[in-house]
Amino acid sequence: MARAERRPRLDQPRASTRTLRPAYDPETFGRMSESIARFLGTGRFLVIQSVFIAVWVVWNIAAPKAARFDPYTFTFLTLVLSLQAAYAAPLILLAQNRQDDRDRANLAQDRDTNARIVADSEYISREVAALRVALSEVVTRDYLRAELRSFIEDVDEQERGQRDRKRKAARPRAEREKSTRAEREKSTRAEREKSTRAEREKGTGAKLDGDGPATRALTPMGKDHERL
């Protein structure tokens, strides 16, 4: 149970432990080193350092001996400059390392963006190829006009065929109607002729009955008269 209690729990933050090592923020120290490296690489720093060294040398040469704190050979100046170089070199290297890390991250990001761009370009090229294939199958204006013309011609031919069929079907009907009309007219004429003949026969019979023997006696005389 004691061993289990000593193990750190993952659902709880780790307790802060005090150590003798100095604690510092790497990001803050890195930004400070970069700012120092940038300042060391400017013309302002060179001018300040040149003026400082000139004043140092002139003072230790022209000033009275009691006021000189670094006589000729300038040992203390050499020590200061060496200390400056000793601290400036690591700071510059640290700034370069941070810059290399940033460049590496930017390069990785550029590679990712380039890979995405290549993938997008390939996808777009495939889509363009698919659109070309689809457009090749799309009906063009000339093809549509030709199809419409052929369709109109087919419709006209069908209408002509239907008209011809109707005409052919109407001809026998008209002929039949004409024949029936002629038959009806013939029958009516025959009936009229029969009726007229019957009326005439009736009229002649009535006349003969009204005249009697006188007409009959006159007939031979008329015949003799005709002979003369």
Rosetta blueprint (number, residue, H / E / L):
1 M L
2 A H
3 R H
4 A H
5 E H
6 R H
7 R L
8 P L
9 R L
10 L L
11 D L
12 Q L
13 P L
14 R L
15 A L
16 S L
17 T L
18 R L
19 T L
20 L L
21 R L
22 P L
23 A L
24 Y L
25 D L
26 P H
27 E H
28 T H
29 F H
30 G H
31 R H
32 M H
33 S H
34 E H
35 S H
36 I H
37 A H
38 R H
39 F H
40 L H
41 G L
42 T L
43 G H
44 R H
45 F H
46 L H
47 V H
48 I H
49 Q H
50 S H
51 V H
52 F H
53 I H
54 A H
55 V H
56 W H
57 V H
58 V H
59 W H
60 N H
61 I H
62 A H
63 A L
64 P L
65 K L
66 A L
67 A L
68 R L
69 F L
70 D L
71 P L
72 Y L
73 T L
74 F L
75 T H
76 F H
77 L H
78 T H
79 L H
80 V H
81 L H
82 S H
83 L H
84 Q H
85 A H
86 A H
87 Y H
88 A H
89 A H
90 P H
91 L H
92 I H
93 L H
94 L H
95 A H
96 Q H
97 N H
98 R H
99 Q H
100 D H
101 D H
102 R H
103 D H
104 R H
105 A H
106 N H
107 L H
108 A H
109 Q H
110 D H
111 R H
112 D H
113 T H
114 N H
115 A H
116 R H
117 I H
118 V H
119 A H
120 D H
121 S H
122 E H
123 Y H
124 I H
125 S H
126 R H
127 E H
128 V H
129 A H
130 A H
131 L H
132 R H
133 V H
134 A H
135 L H
136 S H
137 E H
138 V L
139 V L
140 T L
141 R H
142 D H
143 Y H
144 L H
145 R H
146 A H
147 E H
148 L H
149 R H
150 S H
151 F H
152 I H
153 E H
154 D H
155 V H
156 D H
157 E H
158 Q H
159 E H
160 R H
161 G H
162 Q H
163 R H
164 D H
165 R H
166 K H
167 R H
168 K H
169 A H
170 A H
171 R H
172 P H
173 R H
174 A H
175 E H
176 R H
177 E H
178 K H
179 S H
180 T H
181 R H
182 A H
183 E H
184 R H
185 E H
186 K H
187 S H
188 T H
189 R H
190 A H
191 E H
192 R H
193 E H
194 K H
195 S H
196 T H
197 R H
198 A H
199 E H
200 R H
201 E H
202 K H
203 G H
204 T H
205 G H
206 A H
207 K H
208 L H
209 D H
210 G H
211 D H
212 G L
213 P H
214 A H
215 T H
216 R H
217 A H
218 L H
219 T H
220 P H
221 M H
222 G H
223 K H
224 D H
225 H H
226 E H
227 R H
228 L L
